[in-house]
């Protein structure tokens, strides 16, 4: 006898400001392995000691050299606060100084509206970057909030 498929869904009405973030870290050289182990320890800590506003966090592999992360944040403010404090702010500053031949990207999807992405030293742009026009991340497009705001405004006009 075959079991019936059990379909379930979720009620997101309690999360009107939800932000889903996809991140990727592509290892481009062996020079980055010590930093990657540090990131791994940081991600394990993040899973154990969730910062305020982090609702869920999973890691997975896109490929043998491409680590993926999916996060669910209560709201953009919580996500922004996390990114501007240690340990994230320290890691980001250090990575931008020397990518060690590796690449990083993220895409954010806001339930309030707006989608944004940023890519650093990626040889080929994944996700949204594979089909959408690419522009420099400067001015209002330097921050996630600026990119989300610009996207919301463009959709409203």
N, CA and C atoms as an extended XYZ file, in Angstrom:
471
Properties=species:S:1:pos:R:3:atomname:S:1:resname:S:1:resid:I:1 pbc="F F F"
N         0.844       -1.177        0.000 N   UNK     1
C         0.000        0.000        0.000 CA  UNK     1
C         0.894        1.247        0.000 C   UNK     1
N         0.534        2.224       -0.803 N   UNK     2
C         1.309        3.465       -0.910 CA  UNK     2
C         0.754        4.499        0.067 C   UNK     2
N         1.643        5.193        0.772 N   UNK     3
C         1.220        6.228        1.718 CA  UNK     3
C         0.768        7.468        0.959 C   UNK     3
N        -0.214        8.143        1.509 N   UNK     4
C        -0.680        9.399        0.911 CA  UNK     4
C         0.338       10.497        1.165 C   UNK     4
N         0.489       11.368        0.191 N   UNK     5
C         1.389       12.507        0.354 CA  UNK     5
C         0.817       13.437        1.415 C   UNK     5
N         1.670       13.883        2.306 N   UNK     6
C         1.244       14.792        3.387 CA  UNK     6
C         1.707       16.200        3.029 C   UNK     6
N         0.796       17.056        2.645 N   UNK     7
C         1.123       18.424        2.267 CA  UNK     7
C         0.915       19.333        3.459 C   UNK     7
N         1.900       20.200        3.699 N   UNK     8
C         1.806       21.176        4.774 CA  UNK     8
C         2.235       22.538        4.243 C   UNK     8
N         1.880       23.572        4.936 N   UNK     9
C         2.304       24.922        4.589 CA  UNK     9
C         2.554       25.673        5.889 C   UNK     9
N         2.866       26.929        5.808 N   UNK    10
C         3.131       27.725        7.004 CA  UNK    10
C         2.276       28.982        6.997 C   UNK    10
N         2.021       29.496        8.179 N   UNK    11
C         1.291       30.743        8.352 CA  UNK    11
C         2.308       31.821        8.684 C   UNK    11
N         2.609       32.679        7.743 N   UNK    12
C         3.609       33.737        7.929 CA  UNK    12
C         2.991       35.060        8.364 C   UNK    12
N         1.726       35.050        8.739 N   UNK    13
C         1.069       36.308        9.120 CA  UNK    13
C         1.726       36.957       10.340 C   UNK    13
N         2.404       36.186       11.161 N   UNK    14
C         3.102       36.738       12.317 CA  UNK    14
C         4.473       37.299       11.983 C   UNK    14
N         4.842       37.273       10.711 N   UNK    15
C         6.166       37.740       10.271 CA  UNK    15
C         6.032       38.706        9.088 C   UNK    15
N         5.345       39.824        9.284 N   UNK    16
C         5.100       40.737        8.149 CA  UNK    16
C         6.355       41.414        7.601 C   UNK    16
N         7.409       41.439        8.380 N   UNK    17
C         8.643       42.115        7.957 CA  UNK    17
C         9.766       41.127        7.633 C   UNK    17
N         9.421       39.868        7.437 N   UNK    18
C        10.398       38.810        7.189 CA  UNK    18
C        11.344       39.179        6.047 C   UNK    18
N        12.623       38.865        6.247 N   UNK    19
C        13.632       39.017        5.198 CA  UNK    19
C        14.343       37.671        5.071 C   UNK    19
N        14.381       37.141        3.851 N   UNK    20
C        15.081       35.897        3.564 CA  UNK    20
C        16.375       36.275        2.847 C   UNK    20
N        17.480       35.733        3.325 N   UNK    21
C        18.785       36.043        2.747 CA  UNK    21
C        19.448       34.747        2.295 C   UNK    21
N        19.905       34.734        1.061 N   UNK    22
C        20.731       33.651        0.539 CA  UNK    22
C        22.142       34.197        0.416 C   UNK    22
N        23.114       33.442        0.891 N   UNK    23
C        24.510       33.859        0.828 CA  UNK    23
C        25.343       32.739        0.230 C   UNK    23
N        26.426       33.130       -0.390 N   UNK    24
C        27.331       32.135       -0.928 CA  UNK    24
C        28.769       32.578       -0.749 C   UNK    24
N        29.625       31.615       -0.448 N   UNK    25
C        31.061       31.861       -0.315 CA  UNK    25
C        31.753       30.864       -1.216 C   UNK    25
N        32.450       31.384       -2.233 N   UNK    26
C        33.122       30.522       -3.208 CA  UNK    26
C        34.620       30.531       -2.947 C   UNK    26
N        35.160       29.361       -2.660 N   UNK    27
C        36.588       29.217       -2.413 CA  UNK    27
C        37.306       29.244       -3.756 C   UNK    27
N        38.203       30.220       -3.914 N   UNK    28
C        38.926       30.358       -5.164 CA  UNK    28
C        40.381       29.961       -5.072 C   UNK    28
N        40.892       29.830       -3.837 N   UNK    29
C        42.286       29.424       -3.668 CA  UNK    29
C        42.466       28.815       -2.280 C   UNK    29
N        43.540       28.081       -2.127 N   UNK    30
C        43.826       27.452       -0.834 CA  UNK    30
C        44.189       28.477        0.228 C   UNK    30
N        44.580       29.691       -0.184 N   UNK    31
C        44.930       30.735        0.791 CA  UNK    31
C        43.763       31.072        1.722 C   UNK    31
N        42.545       30.801        1.290 N   UNK    32
C        41.387       31.188        2.081 CA  UNK    32
C        40.981       30.121        3.101 C   UNK    32
N        41.568       28.934        3.043 N   UNK    33
C        41.133       27.849        3.932 CA  UNK    33
C        41.175       28.210        5.417 C   UNK    33
N        42.234       28.853        5.939 N   UNK    34
C        42.185       29.233        7.358 CA  UNK    34
C        41.001       30.162        7.678 C   UNK    34
N        40.739       31.102        6.789 N   UNK    35
C        39.597       32.004        7.012 CA  UNK    35
C        38.282       31.242        6.918 C   UNK    35
N        38.221       30.282        6.000 N   UNK    36
C        36.998       29.496        5.842 CA  UNK    36
C        36.706       28.678        7.098 C   UNK    36
N        37.742       28.123        7.722 N   UNK    37
C        37.528       27.397        8.976 CA  UNK    37
C        37.016       28.341       10.060 C   UNK    37
N        37.523       29.565       10.077 N   UNK    38
C        37.031       30.568       11.024 CA  UNK    38
C        35.581       30.916       10.772 C   UNK    38
N        35.222       31.046        9.508 N   UNK    39
C        33.828       31.326        9.147 CA  UNK    39
C        32.955       30.157        9.589 C   UNK    39
N        33.440       28.936        9.380 N   UNK    40
C        32.682       27.758        9.801 CA  UNK    40
C        32.410       27.760       11.297 C   UNK    40
N        33.439       28.109       12.081 N   UNK    41
C        33.235       28.202       13.542 CA  UNK    41
C        32.235       29.307       13.866 C   UNK    41
N        32.336       30.422       13.138 N   UNK    42
C        31.403       31.532       13.359 CA  UNK    42
C        29.973       31.146       13.020 C   UNK    42
N        29.794       30.393       11.945 N   UNK    43
C        28.451       29.954       11.566 CA  UNK    43
C        27.882       28.978       12.580 C   UNK    43
N        28.727       28.092       13.096 N   UNK    44
C        28.263       27.164       14.131 CA  UNK    44
C        27.818       27.938       15.372 C   UNK    44
N        28.589       28.947       15.738 N   UNK    45
C        28.225       29.783       16.891 CA  UNK    45
C        26.924       30.540       16.623 C   UNK    45
N        26.781       31.034       15.402 N   UNK    46
C        25.569       31.759       15.012 CA  UNK    46
C        24.342       30.868       15.160 C   UNK    46
N        24.474       29.607       14.785 N   UNK    47
C        23.362       28.663       14.915 CA  UNK    47
C        23.009       28.394       16.375 C   UNK    47
N        24.041       28.335       17.228 N   UNK    48
C        23.813       28.058       18.659 CA  UNK    48
C        23.286       29.285       19.402 C   UNK    48
N        23.919       30.422       19.170 N   UNK    49
C        23.614       31.650       19.913 CA  UNK    49
C        23.007       32.667       18.961 C   UNK    49
N        21.825       32.420       18.549 N   UNK    50
C        21.188       33.265       17.530 CA  UNK    50
C        21.120       34.724       17.964 C   UNK    50
N        21.607       35.623       17.084 N   UNK    51
C        21.477       37.047       17.399 CA  UNK    51
C        20.007       37.452       17.356 C   UNK    51
N        19.699       38.537       18.002 N   UNK    52
C        18.334       39.062       18.041 CA  UNK    52
C        17.806       39.231       16.619 C   UNK    52
N        16.683       38.601       16.337 N   UNK    53
C        16.035       38.748       15.038 CA  UNK    53
C        16.297       37.618       14.059 C   UNK    53
N        17.308       36.773       14.310 N   UNK    54
C        17.570       35.646       13.422 CA  UNK    54
C        16.601       34.521       13.762 C   UNK    54
N        15.739       34.179       12.821 N   UNK    55
C        14.717       33.163       13.054 CA  UNK    55
C        15.177       31.770       12.636 C   UNK    55
N        15.990       31.697       11.604 N   UNK    56
C        16.444       30.408       11.112 CA  UNK    56
C        17.720       30.552       10.310 C   UNK    56
N        18.517       29.481       10.302 N   UNK    57
C        19.815       29.515        9.636 CA  UNK    57
C        20.175       28.099        9.203 C   UNK    57
N        20.469       27.926        7.908 N   UNK    58
C        20.918       26.635        7.409 CA  UNK    58
C        22.127       26.840        6.502 C   UNK    58
N        23.009       25.859        6.490 N   UNK    59
C        24.139       25.877        5.561 CA  UNK    59
C        24.003       24.675        4.626 C   UNK    59
N        24.537       24.836        3.427 N   UNK    60
C        24.492       23.772        2.437 CA  UNK    60
C        25.605       24.028        1.422 C   UNK    60
N        25.776       23.120        0.497 N   UNK    61
C        26.806       23.261       -0.523 CA  UNK    61
C        26.166       23.461       -1.894 C   UNK    61
N        26.653       24.470       -2.617 N   UNK    62
C        26.280       24.636       -4.021 CA  UNK    62
C        27.179       23.761       -4.888 C   UNK    62
N        28.381       23.524       -4.425 N   UNK    63
C        29.359       22.728       -5.145 CA  UNK    63
C        30.536       22.459       -4.227 C   UNK    63
N        31.523       21.738       -4.713 N   UNK    64
C        32.648       21.350       -3.867 CA  UNK    64
C        33.389       22.547       -3.298 C   UNK    64
N        33.330       23.701       -3.949 N   UNK    65
C        34.041       24.887       -3.464 CA  UNK    65
C        33.115       26.069       -3.233 C   UNK    65
N        31.834       25.816       -3.028 N   UNK    66
C        30.861       26.908       -2.916 CA  UNK    66
C        29.878       26.618       -1.778 C   UNK    66
N        30.124       27.253       -0.635 N   UNK    67
C        29.293       27.106        0.555 CA  UNK    67
C        28.071       28.006        0.439 C   UNK    67
N        26.912       27.499        0.798 N   UNK    68
C        25.677       28.281        0.773 CA  UNK    68
C        25.098       28.441        2.167 C   UNK    68
N        24.408       29.549        2.366 N   UNK    69
C        23.766       29.833        3.648 CA  UNK    69
C        22.393       30.435        3.340 C   UNK    69
N        21.393       30.007        4.077 N   UNK    70
C        20.061       30.605        3.982 CA  UNK    70
C        19.682       31.055        5.379 C   UNK    70
N        19.251       32.310        5.478 N   UNK    71
C        18.836       32.856        6.780 CA  UNK    71
C        17.472       33.512        6.662 C   UNK    71
N        16.736       33.446        7.756 N   UNK    72
C        15.433       34.092        7.873 CA  UNK    72
C        15.541       35.091        9.027 C   UNK    72
N        15.311       36.360        8.733 N   UNK    73
C        15.395       37.422        9.729 CA  UNK    73
C        14.015       38.009        9.988 C   UNK    73
N        13.749       38.352       11.222 N   UNK    74
C        12.463       38.922       11.610 CA  UNK    74
C        12.168       40.196       10.836 C   UNK    74
N        13.211       41.022       10.623 N   UNK    75
C        13.024       42.296        9.926 CA  UNK    75
C        14.372       42.829        9.446 C   UNK    75
N        14.316       43.815        8.575 N   UNK    76
C        15.532       44.399        8.019 CA  UNK    76
C        16.378       45.057        9.101 C   UNK    76
N        15.763       45.655       10.090 N   UNK    77
C        16.512       46.327       11.157 CA  UNK    77
C        17.397       45.343       11.920 C   UNK    77
N        16.868       44.162       12.234 N   UNK    78
C        17.663       43.144       12.939 CA  UNK    78
C        18.838       42.681       12.089 C   UNK    78
N        18.583       42.468       10.817 N   UNK    79
C        19.641       42.042        9.909 CA  UNK    79
C        20.719       43.120        9.800 C   UNK    79
N        20.307       44.366        9.647 N   UNK    80
C        21.265       45.474        9.531 CA  UNK    80
C        22.101       45.600       10.795 C   UNK    80
N        21.465       45.512       11.949 N   UNK    81
C        22.187       45.604       13.221 CA  UNK    81
C        23.253       44.508       13.315 C   UNK    81
N        22.879       43.284       12.948 N   UNK    82
C        23.825       42.176       12.980 CA  UNK    82
C        25.016       42.439       12.063 C   UNK    82
N        24.761       42.931       10.859 N   UNK    83
C        25.854       43.116        9.901 CA  UNK    83
C        26.803       44.238       10.298 C   UNK    83
N        26.363       45.152       11.135 N   UNK    84
C        27.207       46.283       11.521 CA  UNK    84
C        27.950       46.066       12.825 C   UNK    84
N        27.759       44.908       13.444 N   UNK    85
C        28.438       44.590       14.702 CA  UNK    85
C        29.380       43.407       14.496 C   UNK    85
N        30.317       43.249       15.443 N   UNK    86
C        31.183       42.066       15.430 CA  UNK    86
C        30.313       40.851       15.753 C   UNK    86
N        30.575       39.723       15.179 N   UNK    87
C        31.743       39.383       14.383 CA  UNK    87
C        31.593       39.699       12.891 C   UNK    87
N        30.339       39.893       12.419 N   UNK    88
C        30.130       40.079       10.986 CA  UNK    88
C        30.893       41.272       10.426 C   UNK    88
N        30.817       42.414       11.086 N   UNK    89
C        31.469       43.625       10.565 CA  UNK    89
C        32.977       43.434       10.439 C   UNK    89
N        33.581       42.715       11.370 N   UNK    90
C        35.025       42.460       11.337 CA  UNK    90
C        35.355       41.547       10.162 C   UNK    90
N        34.574       40.462       10.005 N   UNK    91
C        34.816       39.546        8.907 CA  UNK    91
C        34.663       40.279        7.570 C   UNK    91
N        33.620       41.060        7.422 N   UNK    92
C        33.355       41.765        6.160 CA  UNK    92
C        34.479       42.746        5.831 C   UNK    92
N        34.924       43.515        6.817 N   UNK    93
C        36.024       44.464        6.607 CA  UNK    93
C        37.281       43.726        6.158 C   UNK    93
N        37.619       42.643        6.852 N   UNK    94
C        38.812       41.876        6.510 CA  UNK    94
C        38.693       41.244        5.125 C   UNK    94
N        37.533       40.735        4.783 N   UNK    95
C        37.322       40.120        3.484 CA  UNK    95
C        37.477       41.140        2.362 C   UNK    95
N        36.928       42.331        2.537 N   UNK    96
C        37.042       43.358        1.496 CA  UNK    96
C        38.485       43.827        1.308 C   UNK    96
N        39.290       43.767        2.372 N   UNK    97
C        40.714       44.120        2.257 CA  UNK    97
C        41.483       43.096        1.443 C   UNK    97
N        41.153       41.805        1.610 N   UNK    98
C        41.844       40.754        0.889 CA  UNK    98
C        40.918       39.549        0.771 C   UNK    98
N        40.384       39.325       -0.413 N   UNK    99
C        39.460       38.202       -0.623 CA  UNK    99
C        40.185       36.866       -0.700 C   UNK    99
N        41.509       36.900       -0.757 N   UNK   100
C        42.331       35.681       -0.842 CA  UNK   100
C        41.900       34.804       -2.011 C   UNK   100
N        41.463       35.455       -3.097 N   UNK   101
C        41.076       34.717       -4.287 CA  UNK   101
C        39.704       34.084       -4.210 C   UNK   101
N        38.913       34.448       -3.220 N   UNK   102
C        37.587       33.868       -3.049 CA  UNK   102
C        36.510       34.895       -3.377 C   UNK   102
N        35.287       34.444       -3.451 N   UNK   103
C        34.175       35.330       -3.758 CA  UNK   103
C        33.047       35.175       -2.756 C   UNK   103
N        32.234       36.215       -2.668 N   UNK   104
C        31.091       36.219       -1.750 CA  UNK   104
C        29.919       36.884       -2.456 C   UNK   104
N        28.723       36.443       -2.129 N   UNK   105
C        27.523       37.091       -2.645 CA  UNK   105
C        26.379       36.926       -1.658 C   UNK   105
N        25.408       37.811       -1.767 N   UNK   106
C        24.161       37.609       -1.029 CA  UNK   106
C        23.000       38.188       -1.824 C   UNK   106
N        21.837       37.614       -1.595 N   UNK   107
C        20.587       38.115       -2.140 CA  UNK   107
C        19.603       38.192       -0.982 C   UNK   107
N        18.850       39.289       -0.915 N   UNK   108
C        17.864       39.465        0.151 CA  UNK   108
C        16.490       39.708       -0.469 C   UNK   108
N        15.498       39.066        0.126 N   UNK   109
C        14.118       39.155       -0.337 CA  UNK   109
C        13.264       39.600        0.852 C   UNK   109
N        12.643       40.755        0.740 N   UNK   110
C        11.883       41.332        1.847 CA  UNK   110
C        10.385       41.142        1.635 C   UNK   110
N         9.693       40.652        2.660 N   UNK   111
C         8.248       40.495        2.580 CA  UNK   111
C         7.562       41.859        2.429 C   UNK   111
N         8.180       42.918        2.895 N   UNK   112
C         7.632       44.273        2.759 CA  UNK   112
C         7.849       44.843        1.362 C   UNK   112
N         8.584       44.118        0.574 N   UNK   113
C         8.856       44.574       -0.784 CA  UNK   113
C        10.326       44.863       -0.961 C   UNK   113
N        10.800       44.529       -2.100 N   UNK   114
C        12.182       44.793       -2.440 CA  UNK   114
C        13.010       43.527       -2.454 C   UNK   114
N        13.883       43.469       -3.431 N   UNK   115
C        14.832       42.386       -3.597 CA  UNK   115
C        16.161       43.048       -3.912 C   UNK   115
N        17.240       42.552       -3.331 N   UNK   116
C        18.543       43.157       -3.611 CA  UNK   116
C        19.622       42.097       -3.582 C   UNK   116
N        20.771       42.432       -4.176 N   UNK   117
C        21.885       41.497       -4.233 CA  UNK   117
C        23.197       42.259       -4.297 C   UNK   117
N        24.263       41.595       -3.845 N   UNK   118
C        25.612       42.131       -3.978 CA  UNK   118
C        26.560       40.960       -4.226 C   UNK   118
N        27.571       41.219       -5.057 N   UNK   119
C        28.538       40.194       -5.436 CA  UNK   119
C        29.934       40.785       -5.292 C   UNK   119
N        30.829       40.056       -4.652 N   UNK   120
C        32.209       40.514       -4.474 CA  UNK   120
C        33.140       39.427       -5.007 C   UNK   120
N        33.911       39.784       -6.016 N   UNK   121
C        34.939       38.903       -6.582 CA  UNK   121
C        34.403       37.543       -7.011 C   UNK   121
N        33.229       37.530       -7.573 N   UNK   122
C        32.668       36.286       -8.109 CA  UNK   122
C        33.024       36.198       -9.589 C   UNK   122
N        33.636       35.087      -10.038 N   UNK   123
C        34.012       34.975      -11.447 CA  UNK   123
C        32.794       34.940      -12.370 C   UNK   123
N        31.722       34.308      -11.919 N   UNK   124
C        30.444       34.291      -12.635 CA  UNK   124
C        29.372       34.617      -11.601 C   UNK   124
N        28.473       35.520      -11.944 N   UNK   125
C        27.446       35.909      -10.983 CA  UNK   125
C        26.335       34.864      -10.939 C   UNK   125
N        26.020       34.370       -9.750 N   UNK   126
C        24.936       33.401       -9.601 CA  UNK   126
C        23.598       34.112       -9.395 C   UNK   126
N        22.541       33.341       -9.291 N   UNK   127
C        21.234       33.857       -8.904 CA  UNK   127
C        20.768       35.016       -9.760 C   UNK   127
N        20.357       36.091       -9.114 N   UNK   128
C        19.841       37.265       -9.807 CA  UNK   128
C        20.860       37.854      -10.769 C   UNK   128
N        22.130       37.774      -10.417 N   UNK   129
C        23.190       38.315      -11.261 CA  UNK   129
C        23.371       37.570      -12.571 C   UNK   129
N        22.801       36.390      -12.677 N   UNK   130
C        22.920       35.610      -13.902 CA  UNK   130
C        22.017       36.146      -15.014 C   UNK   130
N        20.994       36.968      -14.644 N   UNK   131
C        20.084       37.457      -15.685 CA  UNK   131
C        19.754       38.939      -15.589 C   UNK   131
N        19.890       39.544      -14.413 N   UNK   132
C        19.527       40.959      -14.258 CA  UNK   132
C        20.720       41.858      -14.610 C   UNK   132
N        20.451       43.080      -15.079 N   UNK   133
C        21.555       44.008      -15.362 CA  UNK   133
C        22.394       44.250      -14.105 C   UNK   133
N        23.694       44.337      -14.287 N   UNK   134
C        24.632       44.525      -13.180 CA  UNK   134
C        25.034       45.994      -13.116 C   UNK   134
N        25.178       46.512      -11.917 N   UNK   135
C        25.613       47.890      -11.725 CA  UNK   135
C        26.607       47.946      -10.584 C   UNK   135
N        27.353       49.039      -10.495 N   UNK   136
C        28.328       49.214       -9.416 CA  UNK   136
C        27.606       49.397       -8.081 C   UNK   136
N        28.182       48.833       -7.019 N   UNK   137
C        27.628       48.977       -5.663 CA  UNK   137
C        28.231       50.234       -5.043 C   UNK   137
N        27.643       51.388       -5.376 N   UNK   138
C        28.100       52.650       -4.794 CA  UNK   138
C        26.906       53.580       -4.661 C   UNK   138
N        27.097       54.651       -3.905 N   UNK   139
C        25.988       55.567       -3.637 CA  UNK   139
C        24.876       54.841       -2.919 C   UNK   139
N        23.622       55.030       -3.355 N   UNK   140
C        22.505       54.352       -2.673 CA  UNK   140
C        22.549       52.838       -2.824 C   UNK   140
N        23.375       52.341       -3.741 N   UNK   141
C        23.475       50.902       -3.956 CA  UNK   141
C        24.622       50.266       -3.175 C   UNK   141
N        25.222       51.035       -2.263 N   UNK   142
C        26.326       50.525       -1.448 CA  UNK   142
C        25.822       49.645       -0.307 C   UNK   142
N        24.624       49.915        0.206 N   UNK   143
C        24.107       49.155        1.353 CA  UNK   143
C        22.870       48.357        0.965 C   UNK   143
N        22.625       47.317        1.721 N   UNK   144
C        21.441       46.501        1.508 CA  UNK   144
C        20.173       47.341        1.621 C   UNK   144
N        20.115       48.215        2.631 N   UNK   145
C        18.927       49.060        2.813 CA  UNK   145
C        18.715       49.959        1.611 C   UNK   145
N        19.799       50.523        1.089 N   UNK   146
C        19.692       51.398       -0.079 CA  UNK   146
C        19.201       50.648       -1.302 C   UNK   146
N        19.714       49.439       -1.504 N   UNK   147
C        19.291       48.644       -2.657 CA  UNK   147
C        17.837       48.214       -2.521 C   UNK   147
N        17.418       47.814       -1.316 N   UNK   148
C        16.010       47.436       -1.114 CA  UNK   148
C        15.093       48.627       -1.335 C   UNK   148
N        15.486       49.781       -0.822 N   UNK   149
C        14.687       50.996       -0.983 CA  UNK   149
C        14.562       51.364       -2.462 C   UNK   149
N        15.667       51.325       -3.192 N   UNK   150
C        15.641       51.642       -4.618 CA  UNK   150
C        14.724       50.663       -5.365 C   UNK   150
N        14.777       49.398       -4.989 N   UNK   151
C        13.936       48.400       -5.643 CA  UNK   151
C        12.455       48.660       -5.354 C   UNK   151
N        12.146       48.970       -4.099 N   UNK   152
C        10.746       49.269       -3.747 CA  UNK   152
C        10.247       50.475       -4.526 C   UNK   152
N        11.061       51.534       -4.614 N   UNK   153
C        10.675       52.740       -5.330 CA  UNK   153
C        10.460       52.451       -6.812 C   UNK   153
N        11.322       51.665       -7.409 N   UNK   154
C        11.195       51.337       -8.825 CA  UNK   154
C         9.911       50.548       -9.077 C   UNK   154
N         9.559       49.673       -8.153 N   UNK   155
C         8.327       48.881       -8.334 CA  UNK   155
C         7.077       49.705       -8.136 C   UNK   155
N         7.174       50.776       -7.326 N   UNK   156
C         6.008       51.614       -7.039 CA  UNK   156
C         5.714       52.589       -8.184 C   UNK   156
N         6.725       52.897       -8.992 N   UNK   157
C         6.496       53.888      -10.052 CA  UNK   157
C         6.004       53.271      -11.335 C   UNK   157
